[in-house]
């Protein structure tokens, strides 16, 4: 689930519409478990709250500029879990919240755009999405990356392995050509193979749960 937050700060700067975009703000301001709030976190939260509540007032040390009007711009932030952010910052009236939950059609369109340059048809994309349902969009991007990872690993092995890679690339003779990497041809079969590999990794993570094993040993 993605959530788009629009702080209630509006203005036009020098006759041109502008805005400030902050992506994945919960990764920096969010609190997870027993993580501590740093001074930088507090400064950012306090500044955003002030901009929302007093968009034309600017603090200068202990004083406020009462007469000057400071133009502001919209601040748009994105994130995945805003429940981890300081609650007063996201209350109604301080932020407008917009939620986006992609349906199947949206996911197919986005994934098709990912694979468009690879020649993967829309029907093939529908097949891939149906094969791996209920996955985040990053999963489908990782399928493509995984096929490149396998090709790069094979290319390194073909030129002598990782131990010789530095010499081949940096210490070559003047008349010696650099090894050429040929990007892999994306196919539905290769993408499905990558998908099943990622599923096995996900399952392994869910089944292992090493943290529980560590805690069990501590209790003993």
WOSUL-V303317 format. One record per residue. N is the residue number from 0. RES is the residue in three letters. PSI is psi in whole degrees, -180 to 180 (none if undefined). OMEGA is omega in radians with two decimals (999 if undefined). Layout:
n={N & N}
res={RES & RES}
psi={PSI & PSI}
omega={OMEGA & OMEGA}
This chain:
n={0 & 1 & 2 & 3 & 4 & 5 & 6 & 7 & 8 & 9 & 10 & 11 & 12 & 13 & 14 & 15 & 16 & 17 & 18 & 19 & 20 & 21 & 22 & 23 & 24 & 25 & 26 & 27 & 28 & 29 & 30 & 31 & 32 & 33 & 34 & 35 & 36 & 37 & 38 & 39 & 40 & 41 & 42 & 43 & 44 & 45 & 46 & 47 & 48 & 49 & 50 & 51 & 52 & 53 & 54 & 55 & 56 & 57 & 58 & 59 & 60 & 61 & 62 & 63 & 64 & 65 & 66 & 67 & 68 & 69 & 70 & 71 & 72 & 73 & 74 & 75 & 76 & 77 & 78 & 79 & 80 & 81 & 82 & 83 & 84 & 85 & 86 & 87 & 88 & 89 & 90 & 91 & 92 & 93 & 94 & 95 & 96 & 97 & 98 & 99 & 100 & 101 & 102 & 103 & 104 & 105 & 106 & 107 & 108 & 109 & 110 & 111 & 112 & 113 & 114 & 115 & 116 & 117 & 118 & 119 & 120 & 121 & 122 & 123 & 124 & 125 & 126 & 127 & 128 & 129 & 130 & 131 & 132 & 133 & 134 & 135 & 136 & 137 & 138 & 139 & 140 & 141 & 142 & 143 & 144 & 145 & 146 & 147 & 148 & 149 & 150 & 151 & 152 & 153 & 154 & 155 & 156 & 157 & 158 & 159 & 160 & 161 & 162 & 163 & 164 & 165 & 166 & 167 & 168 & 169 & 170 & 171 & 172 & 173 & 174 & 175 & 176 & 177 & 178 & 179 & 180 & 181 & 182 & 183 & 184 & 185 & 186 & 187 & 188 & 189 & 190 & 191 & 192 & 193 & 194 & 195 & 196 & 197 & 198 & 199 & 200 & 201 & 202 & 203 & 204 & 205 & 206 & 207 & 208 & 209 & 210 & 211 & 212 & 213 & 214 & 215 & 216 & 217 & 218 & 219}
res={UNK & UNK & UNK & UNK & UNK & UNK & UNK & UNK & UNK & UNK & UNK & UNK & UNK & UNK & UNK & UNK & UNK & UNK & UNK & UNK & UNK & UNK & UNK & UNK & UNK & UNK & UNK & UNK & UNK & UNK & UNK & UNK & UNK & UNK & UNK & UNK & UNK & UNK & UNK & UNK & UNK & UNK & UNK & UNK & UNK & UNK & UNK & UNK & UNK & UNK & UNK & UNK & UNK & UNK & UNK & UNK & UNK & UNK & UNK & UNK & UNK & UNK & UNK & UNK & UNK & UNK & UNK & UNK & UNK & UNK & UNK & UNK & UNK & UNK & UNK & UNK & UNK & UNK & UNK & UNK & UNK & UNK & UNK & UNK & UNK & UNK & UNK & UNK & UNK & UNK & UNK & UNK & UNK & UNK & UNK & UNK & UNK & UNK & UNK & UNK & UNK & UNK & UNK & UNK & UNK & UNK & UNK & UNK & UNK & UNK & UNK & UNK & UNK & UNK & UNK & UNK & UNK & UNK & UNK & UNK & UNK & UNK & UNK & UNK & UNK & UNK & UNK & UNK & UNK & UNK & UNK & UNK & UNK & UNK & UNK & UNK & UNK & UNK & UNK & UNK & UNK & UNK & UNK & UNK & UNK & UNK & UNK & UNK & UNK & UNK & UNK & UNK & UNK & UNK & UNK & UNK & UNK & UNK & UNK & UNK & UNK & UNK & UNK & UNK & UNK & UNK & UNK & UNK & UNK & UNK & UNK & UNK & UNK & UNK & UNK & UNK & UNK & UNK & UNK & UNK & UNK & UNK & UNK & UNK & UNK & UNK & UNK & UNK & UNK & UNK & UNK & UNK & UNK & UNK & UNK & UNK & UNK & UNK & UNK & UNK & UNK & UNK & UNK & UNK & UNK & UNK & UNK & UNK & UNK & UNK & UNK & UNK & UNK & UNK & UNK & UNK & UNK & UNK & UNK & UNK}
psi={129 & 147 & 131 & 123 & 132 & 107 & 145 & 69 & 118 & 143 & 174 & 127 & 122 & 39 & 4 & 136 & 134 & 166 & 160 & 124 & 129 & 111 & 142 & 51 & -28 & -23 & -29 & -36 & -15 & 148 & 125 & 122 & -123 & 21 & 144 & 151 & 122 & 169 & -40 & -41 & -45 & -39 & -44 & -47 & -47 & -40 & -43 & -39 & -40 & -42 & -34 & -42 & -33 & 73 & -14 & 6 & 140 & 132 & 133 & 92 & -119 & -5 & 162 & 139 & 106 & -31 & -30 & 139 & 117 & 119 & 139 & 165 & 158 & 142 & 119 & 123 & 148 & 156 & 175 & -33 & 92 & -2 & -14 & -4 & 152 & 118 & -45 & -24 & -28 & 13 & 157 & 137 & -31 & -33 & 145 & 132 & 136 & 123 & 142 & 117 & 102 & 137 & -178 & -40 & -42 & -45 & -44 & -42 & -42 & -46 & -37 & -37 & -36 & -42 & 7 & -42 & -15 & -3 & 17 & 124 & 166 & -39 & -39 & -38 & -42 & -41 & -42 & -45 & -39 & -29 & -35 & 73 & 165 & 32 & 152 & 159 & -32 & -29 & -44 & -31 & -34 & -26 & -45 & -43 & -37 & -36 & -37 & -40 & -43 & -41 & -39 & -41 & -42 & -39 & -41 & -43 & -38 & -28 & 11 & 2 & 171 & -30 & -32 & -1 & -43 & -44 & -39 & -33 & -34 & -31 & 31 & 155 & 161 & -34 & 2 & 134 & 147 & 145 & 141 & 130 & 126 & 118 & 145 & 152 & 122 & 128 & 160 & -39 & -44 & -39 & -40 & -39 & -43 & -38 & -45 & -35 & -42 & -37 & -40 & -38 & -42 & -44 & -39 & -40 & -43 & -34 & -30 & -58 & 59 & -30 & -38 & -36 & -41 & -45 & -35 & -41 & -36 & -41 & -36 & none}
omega={3.08 & 3.14 & 3.13 & -3.11 & 3.12 & 3.12 & -3.05 & -3.14 & -3.05 & 2.98 & 3.06 & -3.12 & 3.07 & 3.05 & -3.12 & 3.10 & -3.14 & 3.02 & 3.08 & 3.12 & 3.04 & -3.11 & 3.07 & -3.09 & -3.13 & 3.10 & -3.13 & -3.08 & -3.09 & 3.11 & -3.09 & 3.12 & -3.09 & 3.11 & -3.08 & 3.06 & -3.13 & 3.09 & 3.13 & 3.08 & -3.11 & 3.14 & -3.13 & -3.14 & 3.14 & 3.13 & 3.14 & 3.11 & 3.12 & 3.12 & 3.13 & -3.04 & -3.09 & -2.99 & -3.12 & -3.12 & -3.12 & 3.12 & 3.03 & -3.05 & 3.14 & -3.05 & 3.07 & 3.06 & -3.05 & -3.01 & -3.08 & 3.04 & -3.14 & 3.14 & -3.14 & 3.10 & 3.08 & 3.06 & -3.12 & 3.14 & 3.11 & 3.11 & -3.10 & -3.08 & -3.10 & 3.05 & 3.13 & -3.09 & 3.11 & -2.96 & -3.13 & -3.13 & -3.04 & -3.11 & 3.10 & -3.09 & 3.07 & 3.10 & 2.90 & -3.04 & 3.10 & -3.08 & 3.11 & 3.07 & -3.06 & 3.02 & -3.08 & -3.13 & 3.11 & -3.11 & 3.14 & -3.14 & -3.12 & -3.13 & 3.10 & 3.09 & 3.10 & -3.01 & -3.02 & -3.11 & 3.13 & 3.11 & 3.11 & -3.07 & 3.13 & 3.12 & 3.10 & 3.11 & 3.10 & 3.12 & -3.13 & -3.12 & 3.12 & 3.11 & -3.14 & -3.11 & 3.04 & 3.08 & 3.06 & -3.14 & 3.12 & -3.13 & -3.09 & 3.02 & 3.13 & 3.09 & -3.13 & 3.14 & -3.10 & 3.11 & 3.07 & 3.14 & -3.14 & -3.14 & 3.13 & 3.10 & 3.11 & -3.14 & 3.11 & 3.11 & -3.10 & -3.11 & 3.03 & 3.11 & -3.08 & -3.11 & -3.09 & -3.05 & -3.12 & 3.14 & -3.12 & -3.07 & -3.01 & -3.04 & -3.13 & 3.05 & -3.09 & -3.12 & -3.10 & -3.13 & 3.07 & 3.07 & -3.07 & 3.08 & 3.11 & -3.13 & -3.12 & 3.05 & -3.10 & 3.08 & 3.12 & -3.13 & 3.14 & 3.13 & 3.10 & 3.10 & 3.10 & -3.13 & 3.12 & 3.09 & 3.11 & 3.10 & 3.11 & 3.10 & 3.11 & -3.13 & 3.13 & 3.12 & -3.12 & -3.07 & -3.03 & 3.12 & -3.09 & -3.12 & 3.11 & 3.11 & 3.13 & -3.11 & 3.10 & 3.13 & 3.12 & -3.13 & 3.14 & 999}
